[in-house]
Amino acid sequence: MAKINLSDRHPITDIQGNLVFANNGNVTLCYSVELPEIYSLSEKDFEDMHGAWFQAIKSLPVGCVIHKQDIYLKKVYTSEKLPNKTFLERATHNHFKGRGHVEHQSFLFFTLTRNRALNNAKYVNPLRPLSKTLTRELDDNIKAFMASVGDAVSFVNNGRKIVLSPLEQDSILELTKAHFNGYNEGFDTDMLLEKSGIHIGDNHFDVLAVNNELCFGESVQSSRTNEKFTSDDFTFHQGFIDGLGLTLDGNHVVNQIIYLDDKQKWRKLLDKKIEELSKSSNFGSQNKTVLKKIQYIQDQINNDDNARIVRGHLNIIYWDRDEKNLDKIASKIKTEFKELDIVPYYPRGEERKNYILNSYCCFSPNFSNEDLYVTDLKHALCLAINNTNYKSDPTGIIFNDREHNIPVLKDVWDERKKRIKARNFAIFAPTGEGKSFLANNILRQYFESGVRLVIIDLGGSYTKFAKLYPEKYTVLRYESGKNLGINPFYIADTGDLGPERLEDLSVFLFELLAKGTKPGKAESVALKKILQHFYSSEDSIYSLGGFYDFVEQNRDTLLKELRIHTDYFNIPNFLHIMSEYVRDGLYSFLFEVSEDQTYKIEDKRLIVFELDEVKDNKEILSVMLKLIKSAIQRTIWRNRAEKGIILFDEFAKQLKFENVLESVEFYYQAIRKQNGAIGIILQSINQLPDNATSASILENTQVIYSLNNEKGYDELQKRLNLSGHDLNQLKSIKNNLTGPRKYTEMFIKIGRESNIFRLEVPPEVYAAYLTDGQENERIMALYEKHGCMEKAITAFIKKPNTPSK
């Protein structure tokens, strides 16, 4: 039995930056690898990444050893990154705390060896230091090696899919300790290397490997079909060996090691081996198989000027506290290999110990020729792990990943505009697929992070969520024959009457006049002159009615006094059209208030305009939207430093009327000057007319959410210029609305990045977002009883099926 104590035989003599000087005389450059999210890559993406790796590595010097290491550790989700202050935040925090998942870390090591020929003996004791070994100086060989590796790293990083970052000393030492301490946490222990098995602390270890050409089947490739998500009408791809990564769902390390050899040396050896096998091929089928594989490798080298011959090694080290479970894990790994048409090698005794020790980054050049397969670099690079877990941003909206349903923070605001230039968003989903539920989830989290919300709602979907914040919200509901209490003409003092205010008022009046064409400069100047004169009149009442009376009373002298030509302001036309909104006009009730009520919304961070009763009346809805716009401009947009979102729910119902689309387009243009975003919710993208105005709106919408749509996504792809992989992602959406972990899946595209996310929420959040049905009625009845939405939801959760009295 061999016993190794790291403190007695530490493998590192010195670290300078990310350069390690090992006790065996090797020097290793260490990098962390940031890979793309699982499920985010298309077939072409895999090909491009494979090509980038090849271009980067092919020019590295002979004798360089490349070691890619992917470590997968079973962890428990702590919820420490989730907010935990409000009622719904606490519920979410507690719901996911303790959930199991797999953490992935990826590293890349470049080693320059003392033995440049890489012709090691079968077994090398990696922990026996060389006699009189001292830290090697940064001589010319090492400097040239560092320059070559630096070029390779820069090339990979320029591809943008993968990011290589130099490891710091603490990380290198932590990685070293983890390997020799058997990934035990909380205590230090010894490696017990017995012939019967390897035992480190609480964990029992074993290995499976690909160590010679006979392991491989007919071919390898950069990617393969992902059967879990592929269907008859679309194909989902994954990296060739990605099934040995996250989806293996257990503690393991994937080590891919590549020795860059002298091409000419191995060409001669292959020629000699082919000659020997040709003579003996009649003595057994195995000889014929080996001959065929070596001839294929030789053909690749001879026919491809860019071919780079390498030797390689792949192993999977796996462990468990219970030694009996190792066979189950091995069975899963073998099943994955079988799908790849690869037959792994199972080392025992001394060989197993050798594989585990030499899978440490500084010792990976210690494998002998018997432990390595010979192939072309392009072939070897197909055996690289290509993706990682979903990535959480430092801040953002909580969704869930597709692998473990653990929370993922996605920054869909993008303060620094790294991914998107416009943070406007759109939600697409047919009736019943949960678009209002999703909108509630997004807006609630925005609100709790300090963003001001204005919701223009035709369906009453947000009142319940708003009631959780009684001091911070207001609902302005239109009721037949009543006004909203918004007076666009109201000013508290003359200091409010700046150029922008006059500009806004003139636009408001021109929209009411509904001329069908945008006013010219001369008309605009004329109206602003009249408005200015109106506000300077001491006996004026600052309202639409007051402005109407002012124009009517001064109709004979007004234009002459202000030197305005009659072509620029038609008084009879103005008085005729506006008569519908004043005195006893048909829609006069909309403007009856003289004192502005918008002060009610100035200190509110959640403002809901409920226009359900007016959704079928073109004229009233149009005026309501203009009044709301006026209120937003004078209150919410006054502080440009404050983040704000305006959401148009049930947008399709508003789009039935021609001038609504133009009104909404105004918001998209104006929001650029604000620290804000616009959101729209549609059942189908076809509900947006296919015209220049809609095109402008879509162009300025760079965050897309789509829920399940059984009718397909072809129009969505066409109008939003989605990629083929985006479409495949959309088609792979599957909801799970039964069992203990209910969730819906959704497609989210942020700028150019896209993936499928899940939405799983705790019972409290589910109850807060319900918008209809018996459950919602019970919650609202409990709210009437308790007068507190938090108490109502808590009571409902305790007895969800009990009818309320």
Secondary structure, 3 states (H helix, E strand, C coil): CEEECCCCCCCEEEEECCEEEECCCCEEEEEEEECCECCCCCHHHHHHHHHHHHHHHCCCCCCEEEEEEEEEEEEECCCCCCCCCCHHHHHHHHHHCCCEEEEEEEEEEEEECCCCCCCCCCCCCCCCCCCCCCCCCCCHHHHHHHHHHHHHHHHHHHCCCCEEEECCHHHHHHHHHHHHCCCCCCCCCCEEECCCCEEECCEEEEEEEECCHHHCCCCCCCEEECCCCCECCECCEEECCHHHCHHHCCCEEEEEEEEECCHHHHHHHHHHHHHHHHHHHHHCHHHHHHHHHHHHHHHHHHHCCCCCEEEEEEEEEEEECCHHHHHHHHHHHHHHHHHCCCCCECCCHHHHHHHHHCCCHHHHHHCCHHHCEEEEHHHHHCCCCCCECCCCCCCCEEEECCCCCCEEEECCCCCCCCCCCCCEEEEECCCCCCHHHHHHHHHHHHHHCCCEEEEEECCCCCHHHHCCCCCCEEEEECCCCCCCCCCCCCCCCHHHCCHHHHHHHHHHHHHHHCCCCCCCHHHHHHHHHHHHHHHHCCCCCCCHHHHHHHHHHCCCCHHHHHCCCCCCCCHHHHHHHHHHHCCCCCCHHHHCCCCCCCHHHHCCCEEEEECHHHCCCHHHHHHHHHHHHHHHHHCHHHCCCCCEEEEECCHHHHCCCHHHHHHHHHHHHHHHHCCEEEEEEECCHHHCCCCHHHHHHHHCEEEEEECCCCCCCHHHHHHHCCCHHHHHHHHCCCCECCCCCCEEEEEEEECCEEEEEEECCCHHHHHHHCCCHHHHHHHHHHHHHHCCHHHHHHHHHHCCCCCCC
